[in-house]
Structures are given as C-alpha cells and as structure tokens.
Amino acid sequence: MIQLPEAFREKMKRLLKEEYDSFIDSYELDRVQGLRRNPIKITQEDFERLSPFHLKKIPWVKEGYYYSGQERPGKHPYHEAGLYYIQEPSAMAVVELLDPRPGETILDLCAAPGGKTTHIAGRLKGEGFLVSNEIHPARAKILSQNVERLGVKNGVVTNEDSHSLSQYFPEFFDRIVVDAPCSGEGMFRKDEAARLQWSPDHVNLCAKRQGEILLNAAAMLKPGGVLVYSTCTFSPEENEQVIEEFLLSNDDFSIEDMGERQGLSEGRPEWSKTGLMDLKKTFRIWPHKTEGEGHYLAVLKKADRDSGKIKRTKPEYCKEPQVIKEAEKFFQEILVDPASYLIRKEYILFGDQLYLISPEMIHFKGMKILRPGLHIGTIKKNRLEPSHALALALKKEEIRQWVDLPADGGEIIRYLKGETLSEDGLSKTQLEKKGWVLMNVDGYSIGFAKLAGGILKNHYPKGLRWM
C-alpha cells in the first residue's frame, strides 16, 4: 500500500469532500502506461500494422496509446529507431491543447526529458522552429538525446533559466508550453521520491517559482500567441491560484475556452482566492475519473496588438570553404536527391562539429546551447564523419545505400550491440560500393554502418549500445 503524507491526505479530504474516498482508492489501482507514435517517422496505419504491443487508443490525444504493463516497449528496436515515445497518458493532453501547426515558432520552456518537445516536433512535421529549454544540465542532455532519437531536424536545445532565455527571444514565439516544475502530487502513484519530498512549504515554494517562470514565458510570446501552462500536481496553490495571480497582473492575457474534452474535468474556481469563474475553463485530470495520473492545464491567449519591429540578428554561419565542400561532397555521395541539403546555407561549426540550423534561429552568442540544430557530423582531417542524429533524421528512400533488418531477427540485436555484420546473408539490402550505409529496422532508420570488403563496420554510438 502506498504511504501518502498525512498532511496531503488531510488537504485532499478538505478539498474533495465526498469525492475523497474514490480519489484515495485510485492509489490502489495499477498505474496506466502510455506511448505516443512519432509522426516524423511513421504513419498511424503503418504503426498499428507493425506494432507488436497490445495497444488501446488514448481518447484525448491523436497519437497516443495505452499499452499493457507487462510489455516493455523501451526494450524494442522500434524504440531505438524513434518510432514512438513512452509518455504518461495525462501528459499528452498538453500538446493536444497547444495545437501547434507546421511553420510556427514554438517554445517548450521546461522541456526535459522531452515528451512534450517530441510531441510538438511531430505536429510541426519538420516545418517551423522549435526551441526546447531545460535549466538543469544533466536533464538537458537527456532532452537532447530524445530530440535526436526521434529524428527532429528543426529543433534547438538550450540550457538556460527562463529569465535569461527571455532576453534572447522577446515576443518571438507563436506558442509556448510551460510544463512547470511542481510538487508532483499527481505522480505519487508512481514516484516515491515525489512523496518523500512533499510538504506544504514545498508546495508554496513551487507556486512562487511557477509564477516567475510564467511571467518570463509571457514576455517571449508574440501578441496573439497561445501559452499552455501545466503541472502534474493537485494543489490549487500551484494551479488555479497561479493562473489567477498571473491574470490579475497581466490584463493582456485571458483564458481560452477550449470546450469540453473527453477525459478532462473542469478547473475549480472555488479553490482560487477570488473565485474567478473563468478558471472553470481550465482543466484537471483526476486518477479516480480518468485512466491517467493527476494533471492541471490552462490555455492562455495573449491579446493581439502591433508590437513594433524587434531587431533580430542572424547567427554567424560557417564560411570555411573546405568544410562546406566536404559536407556537400558527402551529401552528393550518400543521398539520392541531395538538393534539400545542398541549397541550404545555414551551416555552423561548433569546434569540429557541423550543424545545419533552422533559418529562424537567432544569433546565440553567450547562450548556453546543447544542440543548435541538426547535427550533421564531425569534421575529421577535412572529411565528414556523419552523426547518429543525421542517420535518425534520414529515411531509407533518401539514401543510395541501405540495409533493412527485421525487428524480430538476430541481426538487429547484433547491430544494436555494436557488432560487425557481414554483407552475406542479409536479405534486404541496396549496396553498391564501399562507403556509408543507412541501417534500418523494418524500413525505419536506426543508425549508420560503413561498408568495406563486404563487411559492415558498426557506427552505432557506444553509449547507446545494448548490453
């Protein structure tokens, strides 16, 4: 039986009244598991045809599925190929409400480990610009790895606090997600650390920090833009009261009426300080009412107005002719149609690391940045060695040479373990000469190998290899 903090129990009993018993009983139920299809890589039809898991659609998100708790989708080659992202079902509602569109500029302000970022990227379909920020360096690295695994080309990963980031991007974004750090009450069923850390003082500390983050996010939103605030906690102090306080001090914002949503309950105006009735248009997800953990969501709209012309400086693109020459030579050698990479001029060099960045990216001198764009590869002695990120961003149809391994075969496991493979005996291949080969699992890219003398030298990253 889960041991809940006594002060938390008393608080929820006071808030929920007759609902309290049903709420507490939900802690004895098994938590539900979810995964979300990656549209960048795979269509719904192909995913449902290929999936080896027992799936059931999640009602509030287009790409979401429940899966059985006995299954382990994190230990499958499709996971390494970025065909899906494992995510708590309630958390998927955030991007569904954000409703990003291809071509827009989007910010995920508190983005690690990457669930909402990769969801946004899937909705952008490679068009537009996505900045994913995480203040904690170790978590920012995990975020960057997930952006890479899901084949995101038009994303940037930064490692700033919200105030510092707002100095770089004033009124820049069409849409922003603030999945605010919180007391984590909604995660008590699955996270012992959240239960042990909880206290009324911690709740109040979180609420203060959330208000500050929300103000900084508001400064980065374009007039007419949309911001989604979310937490995974039940505390009104961190939910309705944060939104209430923000609206009282920012009269250019209002709560958007998103209508009724299956699985989502109304916000609670009676738990605010002023009884602001518009808070009824925010959302709560309750574990005793829905197959998901606790969550709170509010969609805020910034009033449209003329913000004037904000000067934005472009980055310093790579001008080293030998580097550009090697990149172009590489793309001409490996791609069926290299034009989409050759006509782009937004290359930058980070030491010996070459990136292709989005044309929307601003000058980022002084910004703490982990991933300024799509990592193309490493320049080694005037030659380009392609990155794992590039492999995951490419499709089999784009590449001259490829190998396709079945997910249920031994060869894909050998590849993921870092072993060398022989060209002989591989049934699905398109190999012509020595050089770089895109490795695929059931038609979906998973990494690079290099062919020489009938042997495929493994270039799957050592830090990702299966044991």
N, C-alpha and C positions, 0 to 999 in steps of 0.2 A: 504493500500500500504506500502511495506517495505521501511523504510528510510535508505538508504545506505550512508556511509560517503562520502562527496563531493570529498575529495582527492582520495578516492578509485575509484569513478566514472571517474574522470579525468585520473587516471593512466590506468584503463582498456580501456578507449576510445583511449588512445595513443597506447596501446599495440595491441588491437584487430582491430582497424580501421573499415573496412566495416562489420566486424562480431559483432561490439559493440551493435547495436540495438537488434539483436537476443539474445545476451547474457543478456542484461538488461531485455528484455521481459520475459526471463525464470523465473525471480523473481516473476512474477505474476501467475505462474503455481503452483499447489499444489505439495509439495514435495512427492517423492515416498517413499514407506515403504517396508522394506525387512526383511526376516528371513532366517536363514540358518539351514538346517537339521543337526542333530548331529549323524554322522555315528557310534559313540561309542555305541549308544543306539538303533538306528533304521535304517533299510534299506530304500532305496528310494521307493521301491514298497510298503512297509508297511506304510511309512509316507504318501504317496499320497493317499493310500486307507483310512487311518484313519483321515486325516486332515479335520477339519470342516471349514476351511477357503477357500476363493476363491484365488487360487494361480496361478501364471504365472512364468515360468522359467526365471531366470536372465541369459542372454547369456554368460557372461564371468566367471561364476563360477558353478562348478558341483552341489554343494549342495544348491545353492541359489534360492530364490523365492521372487517375489513381492507379496504383499497382499494388499487388499483394505484398504483404510484409515478409513473406517467405522468399521473395525473389530479390536478387542482388544486381540491379541494372548498373551499378557503379563498377562492377567487375566484368563487364562485357566489352568486346571490341567496338561495338557501336558507340559506347560512351567515349572511348578514346578518339573516335572519328568525329565527335561533336554532333552526333545526330539528335541528342537531347540533353537536357539539363535537369538534374534532380533537385526539386524545389518543393518546399512545404506548400500545399494547395492554397491556403488562405493568402499567402504572399503573392500569388499570381494575380490576384484581383487588382493590385496596384497599377500595373501597366495596362490592364484592360480598361481601367478608368482614365488613365493618362491618354490613351488612344493616339499614340504617335503615328505620324503619316510620313511616307517616303519624301525625302527632300528637306525635312525640318531639321533645325538645330536643337539638340536635346542635352540636358544635363542630368546625370544621376549623381547627386551630391554626396551621399553616404553609401557608397556602392558595393563594398565588399560583402560577401565573397563573389558577387556577380550575377545573382539570379535576375534582378530587375534590369541590369545593364544588358545582359544577353537577350532578355525578352524584348527590350526596346530595339536592340540591333536587328532582331528578327522581323520586327514590324517595319523598320526603315528599309529593309530589302537592299541594303548596300547603297542607298541614296540618302544624302543628307550627312549630318555630322553629329557625333555622339562623344561627349566628354564624360568620363566616369572617374569620380574622385573618391579617394579614401584617405583619411587623416593618419591612420596607423600604418607604418611602413611594411610590416610583415603581412598584414591583411591586404595591402595594396598589391603586393607581389602575387598573392593568391588570385586576386581580382584580375590581374594582368594575364595570368596563366589561363583563366577561364575565357577571357576575351580571345586569346589565341586559339584555344581548343575548339571554340565554336565558329572559327573562321571569319571573325569580324574584320572587315577591311577599313571601315570608315570611323574607327574609334580611337580615342586618346585616353590614356590612363594617367591621372595626376595624383600627387600625394601632398595635398595642401589642407590647411584649415579653411573653413568656409569664408572667413573674412578675407584672408589673403587671396583666395580664388576670385572673390567678388571684385578685387582691384583690377584683375586682368579681363574680366568679362562683364562689364556694366551693360545692363539691358541687352544681352546678347542672345538669349535662348527663347525659342518658341514654347518649349515645355520643360518643366523641371520636376524631378522626383526628389522629395526629401523623406527618405525612409529613416526616420530619426533614431539615434541611439536612445534606448529606453530601459525601463526596469525589467522588461522581459517577462511580465506575468503571463502573457499568452503562450510562452514556451515552457512553463513549469512542468507540463506533462512529459516533455522530452529532454529538459535541460536541468540537471541537478545544480549546476553552477549558478544558474539564474535564481533558483530557490534559495541557495545559501547566501547569495549576495544581497537579497532583497531586504529592504527596511523602509519605513515611512520617510526617513531622511534621504535615502537613495532616490525614492520617487520624486521628492521635491528638487533634489539636485538635477535629476534628469529633465524635469519640467523647465527649469531655468535655462539649461543648455539648449533644449529644443527651441525655446523662444528665440534665442540668439541665432541659432542656425537658420531658423525660418526667416528672420529679418535679412540675413545675408543672402539667402536664396532669392528673396523678393527683389533685391537690388540687381540680380542677374537676369531677371525675367523681362522680356520685351513687353511693352504696352500691348494689351490684347492677348497676352500669353496665358497659359494654364499651368498651375502648380498642384501636384498631388502630395499631400502630407500624409504619412502613415507611421504607425507604430505597431509593435506586437505586444501591447500591454492593455490592461483593462482600466487602469487608473484614470479617472476623469481629469486629474491634475495634469496629466501628460497628453490628454486627448481634447475633449471639448473645451477645457479651460485654456489650453494653449492656443487653440484656434480663436476662441472668444477674445482673449487678450490681444492677439495679433490683429484681428479685425477692428477692434476699438481704437488701435493706434495706426491703422493703415486703411484710410477710407477709400483708397483706390482699389481695394480688393473686396470681393464678395464670394459667397459660397455658391458654386454651380449646382443647379438641380439636375441630377443625373437620372432621375426617375427610379423606379423600383428595380432591383437587381436580384435575380434568383440566388438564394443562399446568404444574402447580405441583409442585416437588420438596420433599422434607423438609429441615428445618433440620439443622445439623451440630453435635450435642452435643460431638463430639471437638474442635471448634475453640473451645470455651469454656475457661475457666480451671479449672473444677471438674468438667467432664464431665456437667453437669446434663442428665439424659436427657429431661426434659420439653421441652427445646429441639427435639427431633425433631418436635414438634407445631407448630413454626413453619414458614414456607415460604420457599423460594428459587425464583426464576425464572432459568433459565440460557439464554443465547442459542444454545448448541450443542444444547439439548434442546427448545426451545420457540420458536415464532415471536413473539419479543418480546425487549426489552432486559433487562439484569440488574436484579433486584429482590429485596428481602427484606421479609417480612411476619410480624408476630406479633400474635395476638389475645389480649388480656389482659382478665381478668374481675376486677372488684372485689367483694370479699365483701359480701353483703347484711347490713345492720345498721340499727338505728334511729339516724339522725344527729341527731335532735332538730329543733327548729324554727329555721330560719335566716331572719332577718328580711330581706325584700327590699322595697326602696322602688320605687314606680312612677315613671315619668318625669312631667315637668310637661307635660301636654297643652296644645295651643293653646286658648286661651279667648277669642280675638278674634272677636266675633260676625260682623264683616264678612267675615273670611277664611273662616270656616265657611260663611257664607251663599253666598259666591262659589263655593266648592267644591261645595256641594250644588246650586246653580243649574247649574253646569257638567255635573255627572253627570246631572241630570234632562234636560238638553238633548241629550246625546250617547248615553246608554245606553237600550237597550230596557227593561231592568229595573234601575234604579239602586239598588234596596234594599240590595244587599250592600255598597255603599259608603256609603250614607246612614245606615244603622243603626250604623256603626262610629263610635266617638268618639275613637279613638287617633290623632288628627292632631297633628303637631308642626310648628313653624315654625322653620327654620334661616335666619335673616335673612329673605330674601323667598322661600325655597324651602320648599314644603309637602310633607310626607311623611306617609304612612299607615304606622304601625308595628305590629308584632305585639303582641298583648295580653300576651305573655310577657316582653316587653322590660323590663329594669330601668332605674332611674334612672341615667343615664350622664354626669352632670356630671363633668368632668375627664378622661373617657375620650377618647382620640383615635379619632375615628369618621368614616369617609368616607360611609357610606350607612346611616342609621339605620332604613331601611325602604324601602317602595316610594315612589319619587319621583313625586309627583302632578303637580307643575308649579311655575311661578313666579307669584307674586302681583305683577301689574303694574297700578298705578293702580286698585286694587280690582276687578281681573278676573283670572281664572286662565288662564294660557297653559300647556297641558299639556306634559308632558315626553316625551322619546323613550322613557324607561323605561316609562311608562304605556302607550304605544302597543304596545310589545312584550309587555306583560303582558295585553293585552286580546285577545279573539277576535272574529272578524268577526261571529259570531252575536250578540254582546253590543251591537253598535253600530248606531245608527239609519242612519248614512250611511257608505258604504264604496265603495272601488274595488278591483277584483281584477285584477291584471296577470299575464299568463303569464310564467313564468321564462325562456322562450326568445324573448321578444319584445323589441322595441326600447324600449318604453315603460318597462319596469322599469329598464333601464340608464339611461335619461334621468332617471328619478326618483332613482336612486342617485347620479347625478352632480350632483343638486341643481337640475335644470332644472324650469321651469314646464310644466305639462301642461294641455291643453285638454280640457274635458268631451266635446267632439265626438270621435267616433271610438273612444272607449273602450267595449268590448263588454260588460264585466261591471261594472255599477255599480248602486248604490242611492243616488241623490242626489235630495234634495227641495228644499233651500233653502241659502242661504249658511251657512257655519259649518265646524266641524271635521269632517274626513273621515279615516277609518282606511284607510290604504293597505295592500294585501295582495299577496303573490305566491302564486299558485295556492291561495288561500284562507287564507294564514297571514300574520299582521300583520307589518309591516316598518317602519311609521312613520306620521306624520301629514302631512296637507296641509290647506289652508284654502280652501274654495270661495267664490268671489265672481264674479258675472257670467260664469259658465261657465268660469272659469279656476281651476285648482288651484295655489295658491301652495305651493311646496315647503318643508316644515319638516324635511326630513332633516338631521341635525346636520352642520354644516360640517366638523368634524373627522373625520367618518366617510365623507365623500363620495368616490366613486370618481373617479379621475383620467382 
